[in-house]
Amino acid sequence: MIGNGKKDMIVIRDAEAITAALRQALEHADDEERPGLDRALALALAEAGVPDAELRGRWAERRIRAAGHDGPLDSVAAVKMLRTAEPGLSLRQAVQLSRDAAAAGGRRLG
């Protein structure tokens, strides 16, 4: 996660490089390796389609939880924990990230 000044946040994705590497590995895979690589490629392709807000939310949730907060992800306490964990975040960014975390938490499986 990269903050751009005090307003924007940028999500960096490696999905293209990862899927390309998996496709290349599949080209040279033997029959024993192929099922695992097929599954890995399917997972990578599914994750490549996740919206930026959800990726930001997942990242923020990990940071908030790692800081010891176990309450609601969009609470004032969560925002404070996130800003403590990531001092470079503006208040505005931390609030948006905590909202993204709360929204992403409801969409995750298992």
CORHU-V432451 format. One record per residue. N is the residue number from 0. RES is the residue in three letters. SS is DSSP state (hx for helix, st for strand, lp for the rest). PSI is psi as a letter, one per 40 degrees, with the letter a starting at -180 (* if undefined). D_FIRST is the distance of its C-alpha to the first C-alpha in whole Angstrom. Layout:
BEGIN
n=N res=RES ss=SS psi=PSI d_first=D_FIRST
n=N res=RES ss=SS psi=PSI d_first=D_FIRST
END
This chain:
BEGIN
n=0 res=MET ss=lp psi=h d_first=0
n=1 res=ILE ss=st psi=h d_first=4
n=2 res=GLY ss=st psi=h d_first=7
n=3 res=ASN ss=st psi=g d_first=10
n=4 res=GLY ss=lp psi=a d_first=13
n=5 res=LYS ss=lp psi=e d_first=13
n=6 res=LYS ss=lp psi=d d_first=13
n=7 res=ASP ss=st psi=i d_first=11
n=8 res=MET ss=st psi=i d_first=7
n=9 res=ILE ss=st psi=h d_first=6
n=10 res=VAL ss=lp psi=h d_first=6
n=11 res=ILE ss=lp psi=h d_first=7
n=12 res=ARG ss=lp psi=i d_first=10
n=13 res=ASP ss=lp psi=e d_first=13
n=14 res=ALA ss=hx psi=d d_first=15
n=15 res=GLU ss=hx psi=d d_first=18
n=16 res=ALA ss=hx psi=d d_first=18
n=17 res=ILE ss=hx psi=d d_first=18
n=18 res=THR ss=hx psi=d d_first=21
n=19 res=ALA ss=hx psi=d d_first=23
n=20 res=ALA ss=hx psi=d d_first=23
n=21 res=LEU ss=hx psi=d d_first=24
n=22 res=ARG ss=hx psi=d d_first=27
n=23 res=GLN ss=hx psi=d d_first=28
n=24 res=ALA ss=hx psi=d d_first=29
n=25 res=LEU ss=hx psi=d d_first=30
n=26 res=GLU ss=hx psi=d d_first=33
n=27 res=HIS ss=lp psi=e d_first=34
n=28 res=ALA ss=lp psi=i d_first=34
n=29 res=ASP ss=lp psi=i d_first=37
n=30 res=ASP ss=hx psi=d d_first=38
n=31 res=GLU ss=hx psi=d d_first=37
n=32 res=GLU ss=hx psi=d d_first=33
n=33 res=ARG ss=hx psi=d d_first=33
n=34 res=PRO ss=hx psi=d d_first=32
n=35 res=GLY ss=hx psi=d d_first=29
n=36 res=LEU ss=hx psi=d d_first=28
n=37 res=ASP ss=hx psi=d d_first=29
n=38 res=ARG ss=hx psi=d d_first=27
n=39 res=ALA ss=hx psi=d d_first=24
n=40 res=LEU ss=hx psi=d d_first=24
n=41 res=ALA ss=hx psi=d d_first=24
n=42 res=LEU ss=hx psi=d d_first=21
n=43 res=ALA ss=hx psi=d d_first=19
n=44 res=LEU ss=hx psi=d d_first=20
n=45 res=ALA ss=hx psi=d d_first=20
n=46 res=GLU ss=hx psi=d d_first=16
n=47 res=ALA ss=hx psi=d d_first=16
n=48 res=GLY ss=lp psi=e d_first=17
n=49 res=VAL ss=lp psi=h d_first=15
n=50 res=PRO ss=lp psi=i d_first=14
n=51 res=ASP ss=hx psi=d d_first=10
n=52 res=ALA ss=hx psi=d d_first=11
n=53 res=GLU ss=hx psi=d d_first=12
n=54 res=LEU ss=hx psi=d d_first=9
n=55 res=ARG ss=hx psi=d d_first=7
n=56 res=GLY ss=hx psi=d d_first=10
n=57 res=ARG ss=hx psi=d d_first=11
n=58 res=TRP ss=hx psi=d d_first=8
n=59 res=ALA ss=hx psi=d d_first=9
n=60 res=GLU ss=hx psi=d d_first=13
n=61 res=ARG ss=hx psi=d d_first=12
n=62 res=ARG ss=hx psi=d d_first=11
n=63 res=ILE ss=hx psi=d d_first=14
n=64 res=ARG ss=hx psi=d d_first=16
n=65 res=ALA ss=hx psi=d d_first=16
n=66 res=ALA ss=lp psi=e d_first=17
n=67 res=GLY ss=lp psi=e d_first=20
n=68 res=HIS ss=lp psi=h d_first=20
n=69 res=ASP ss=lp psi=e d_first=22
n=70 res=GLY ss=lp psi=a d_first=23
n=71 res=PRO ss=lp psi=h d_first=21
n=72 res=LEU ss=lp psi=e d_first=18
n=73 res=ASP ss=lp psi=f d_first=18
n=74 res=SER ss=lp psi=i d_first=21
n=75 res=VAL ss=hx psi=d d_first=21
n=76 res=ALA ss=hx psi=d d_first=21
n=77 res=ALA ss=hx psi=d d_first=18
n=78 res=VAL ss=hx psi=d d_first=16
n=79 res=LYS ss=hx psi=d d_first=18
n=80 res=MET ss=hx psi=d d_first=17
n=81 res=LEU ss=hx psi=d d_first=13
n=82 res=ARG ss=hx psi=d d_first=14
n=83 res=THR ss=hx psi=d d_first=16
n=84 res=ALA ss=hx psi=d d_first=13
n=85 res=GLU ss=lp psi=g d_first=10
n=86 res=PRO ss=lp psi=e d_first=13
n=87 res=GLY ss=lp psi=e d_first=11
n=88 res=LEU ss=lp psi=h d_first=10
n=89 res=SER ss=lp psi=i d_first=13
n=90 res=LEU ss=hx psi=d d_first=15
n=91 res=ARG ss=hx psi=d d_first=15
n=92 res=GLN ss=hx psi=d d_first=11
n=93 res=ALA ss=hx psi=d d_first=12
n=94 res=VAL ss=hx psi=d d_first=15
n=95 res=GLN ss=hx psi=d d_first=13
n=96 res=LEU ss=hx psi=d d_first=10
n=97 res=SER ss=hx psi=d d_first=14
n=98 res=ARG ss=hx psi=d d_first=15
n=99 res=ASP ss=hx psi=d d_first=13
n=100 res=ALA ss=hx psi=d d_first=13
n=101 res=ALA ss=hx psi=d d_first=17
n=102 res=ALA ss=hx psi=d d_first=17
n=103 res=ALA ss=hx psi=d d_first=16
n=104 res=GLY ss=hx psi=d d_first=18
n=105 res=GLY ss=hx psi=e d_first=21
n=106 res=ARG ss=hx psi=e d_first=20
n=107 res=ARG ss=lp psi=i d_first=20
n=108 res=LEU ss=lp psi=i d_first=23
n=109 res=GLY ss=lp psi=* d_first=24
END
